[in-house]
């Protein structure tokens, strides 16, 4: 998954302003206690990060 697709899905799910907040502030167990931004910076693939987001939040089925 490309980062552009990842961020498009984040924005569709959470809205543009809130997606940034979720990525910066929400620590996820599925990402070993990291935020989305930390996981991406550490080299975790966008697809794996998106799966963690889907597991953590009630993501719309069409975006999964």
MOMO-V774617 format. One line per field, one symbol per residue. psi: psi as a letter, one per 20 degrees, with the letter a starting at -180 (. if undefined). A space follows every 50 residues. Layout:
psi = ???
This chain:
psi = pqhhgghghghhgiqgghgggghhhopphiklkrrggggghjjpqhghgh hgghhhrmpphii.
